[in-house]
Amino acid sequence: MGFISKLGAGLKKTRDSLMGSVNSMLHSFTKIDKELFEELEEILITADVGAPTSARLCEALHKKVKERGVTDPQKVKGLLVETVAEMLRGGQEMNLSTKPSVILIIGVNGVGKTTTIGKLAAKYKAEGKKVVLGAADTFRAAAIEQLDIWAERAGVDIIKHSQGADPAAVVFDTIAAAKARSSDIIICDTAGRLHNKKNLMDELSKIGRIIERELPQSDREILLVLDATTGLNAVNQAREFKSAAGITGIVLTKLDGTARGGVVLAIREDLDVPVKFIGVGEGIDDLQPFNPDDFAAGLFGE
């Protein structure tokens, strides 16, 4: 199955819920008026698009309808796909041109952080890149073990210390190994939980300082992994991490398990952070670069 087919299947729950409501609503109108847009806005809010984003989307859609002189409610759907794609575009490319480049993976426990790292490692290895993983979530023993399994599965190197070790020391050693081995990409795990939130954010800051000191010219991506099934709670998580860690992009996992796929729009619009990868399955190749046009078509297609 190609990725566009997987994406369509992965968004099925959201699409069935969202398009069922949108189609039913559009069929109930004979003209495009204020009430139509009000009802559409309500439908979008229930799909976890969020109230501010839903309002902006409907405003942009209304403008398109007026500019193009559209009068048939059934044509609103095509304009909706177009508008959503436009809102999602920009910033989704990964900036990894230096050797080595660094990808720092952050996020709370349970969102699929370790799995995401394994899938990213496999993706870049398949592209001919030399990848080294850093097991810097030393707070949780299982995290080190899981990452070890993924490193073996993806066929990449891993640098690890014992549970309870200093995460920044792991990152330091990972960078040293990457330099010595002429690696292209460093992917570092981080703790999803420490004794309190301040400790966690302080730890991320410390890791950031190590990277800045050891690889001052390197390209780096700080990717926050979010679980799509949590809906708008994911937006709140992203808001906290953005203020503390300066995230450059989002990896949205478990889209195939939820009807809340509309949260992608809320993340992009409310936080001005691009979605860079989405996960629509359990397979090693089911984490794919985010394509706004394919996503919009998959979200609102028949």
N, C-alpha and C positions, 0 to 999 in steps of 0.2 A: 504494500500500500504506500503510495507517494505521500509526502508530508502534507500537501494540500488536502488530500483525502483524509489523512489522520486528523488534520486540524478541523475539518468539517465534522468528523466523528467525535472529536474531543470537545467541540463546542455544542454538541447536540442538545445537552440538557438546557444550556442557556438559550440556544436558538429556539428550541421547542416552546419554552416558557415565554420568551420575549416575542418571537414572531407570531405565535398563536394570539397573543394579546394585541399586537400591532395590527395584524391582518383583520382580526375581528373588529377592532376599532375603526380602521379605514373603511371597511365595508359598511359600517353604520353611518358614514357621512356621504352626502351627495355633493358637498362643496368644501373647499378648504377655508376654514374660518378660525377665529380665536379659540373656540371650544375644542377644535381638533388638536391644536397645539397644546392646550392645557391637559387634555387626556393623554397625549403622547408623553408629555413631561412626567405625568404620574406613573405611566408604565415604565419609563426609563428609571425612575427612582426605585421602583420595586425590584429592578434587575441589578441593584447595587451600583448604578452609575453615579449616584449621589445627587443631592438637590442642586448644588451650585453648577455642577457639570451638565446636568440635565437641562437646566435653564439656559446655559450658554449654547448647548447643542440645538435646542429648539429655536433659539434666537437666530443662530446661523442658518438653520434650515428655513425659517420664515423669510429671511433675507433672500435666499436662493429662489424660493418659490415666487417672490415678488419680482426679482430681477429677470426671471425666465418666463414669467407670465403663465405659470403652471396653475391649472384649475381643477384637474382630475385628482381626487384624493389617492387613487391607486398609484400615481406617479411619485407620490411622496416617498415611497419605500426606496426607490432608486436613488433619490436625492439624499436620503438618510445614510445609505451605504457610503456615498461619496463624501458626505460631511464628516462622518465618523473617521474615515480614512485620512482626511485632511487634518483632523484634530490630533490624530495619533502619529503623524509623520514627524520625523526629525530627531536626530540624536541616537538612533537605534544601532548605529555601527559601533563596533568595538575598536578602540584606539590602542593598538598593540604593535607599533612599528619598531620599537627599540629592542635590542637584544642584551639582556632579557627584558621582558615586560612583566608586570606584576598584576595578578588578579587577586584581590582580597575578597573573600566571601564572608558575609555577615548575615545575621538573622537569628531569631529565637529558635529554641529547640523544637523539633517536630515538623518543621516546614519543608524538609527535604534538602537541607544544606549539603550533607555528605554525598547524597545521591547526585545532586547537581554538580558537585566538584568532579565526581567520577565521570559523569557524562561529558562535562567540558573537557576533561583530560583526554577522553577517548576521541572527542571531536577534533581537538588540535593535533593529537598524535596521528590521526587518520589524514590530516592535512600536511603531514610531514614535519611537524614541529617537535622539537625536543622539550618535553614537559617535566617539571619536577614539582611534587606536591609537598606542602608543609603542614604537618599535623599540629597546628597551634591551638586546637581546642583540647587543652590538657586538663580541663576541669572534669571531663567525663571520659572515663576509660574506654567505654564503648565507642566513642567518637574516633579514637586512635585506631582501634581494631577495625572498625567499618571502613575507614579511609585506606587502611592497609589492604583490605580486600579489593577495594575499588582500584587502587594503584596496580595491583597484580592483574586485575581484569582488563584494565586499560593498557597495561604494558608500559607503565611509566615509573620513574624513580619517586621515592618518598623519603622525607627526612622527618624523623619522629624522636621524641624523648619519652620518658615515662610519665604516667599520670601525675599531675600536681607540679610538673616542671613549669618554669617561667615561659609563657607563650612567646614573649618577645625574643627570648633566647632561641626558641625553635625557628622563628622567622629569620633571625640573624644567621643561624646555621644553614637554613634553606637557601638564603641568598648567596652565602659563601659556596655552597655546593653547586648552585646554578652557574656561578661565575667560573668555577673550576671545570665544570663539565660542558661549558659553552651552551647552556640551555637557552631556549627561545622564550619560554613562558614559565613563570612561577605562579602556582595557584595555592593560596594559603587558606586553610580553614581557620575559624575563630570560634571562641566560646559563644554559645547561645544563651548561657545563663552563668552568672557568678553569684556571690553572696548577696549582692544588691545591684541595682541598676547603675549606681555611680561607679562601682568597681568595674562593671562591664564596659562602660563608656571610657573610663580611665585606661583600661587595658587596650582598647582599640586605639586610643590616642597614642599610647606608648608604642604599639606596633607600627603605627603610622610614622612616628619619629624615627624608628629603626630603618624603615624603608627609605625615608627621605635622606637619612644620613649615609646609608650604604649604597643606595642607587639614586642619587639626586637627579639624574637626567632621564630616568626610566619613565616610560609610559606606564600608567597604572589605572586600573579600573577597580572601583569599590562597588561590588554588586550586592544588593540586598535581596535575599531570597524570601519570598512571601508565598503563603498558602492561599490560593484563590478561594478555597472553600470557606475561609473566614470572612469573605466579603469586605465590607467597609472597615472592619477591624484591621484589615491589612493596611489600609490607608493611614490609620492612626499609628501603627507600628512604623510605617515608612516615615511619617512625620518626625517621630522621636529619633530614629536613626539618622535621618537627614541632618538634623540640627547637631548631632554629636559626631557623626563620622564622615560627612561630606560625600554621600553616596553619588555615584555617577550613573547608576542604572539599576533596573529591577529585573530579577528573574522570577517569573510567576509560575508556580508549580500547581499540579493537580487541577488544571482547568477542565479535564475530562470528568472530574468527579463532582461538579457543581453546576448550579443554574445561575451562578453569580459572576459570570464572565464579564459582565459590564463594568466590574471594578477596574479593569484595565484603563478605561476612560477616566475614571475618577483619579487614579494614580497619576496619569499623564497630565491631566488638566489641573487638578487641585495642588499637586506638588511640583509640577514642572520637572519631573524626572522621567526619562524615557524608559520604556520596557525594552530590554535587550534580548531576552530569551523567554520562551514559554515552554512549559512541559505539558504534553497532552497524552501521556501514557507512561508505562513502567519500563519500556525497552530502552536500551542504551542509546538509541538514536532518536528517542522521542522528545529530547530537549533540542529545540531548534531556534535559530535566530528569528527575532520577531519581525514579521512583515505586515505593516499597517493595512495594506490593500487586501492581502489574503485574509487577515483577521476580520476586517469589516465585512468582507464577502461571506466569511464563515459564520459570522455572528448574525447577519440579517438575511442570508440566502435562504432559499426554499429548502 
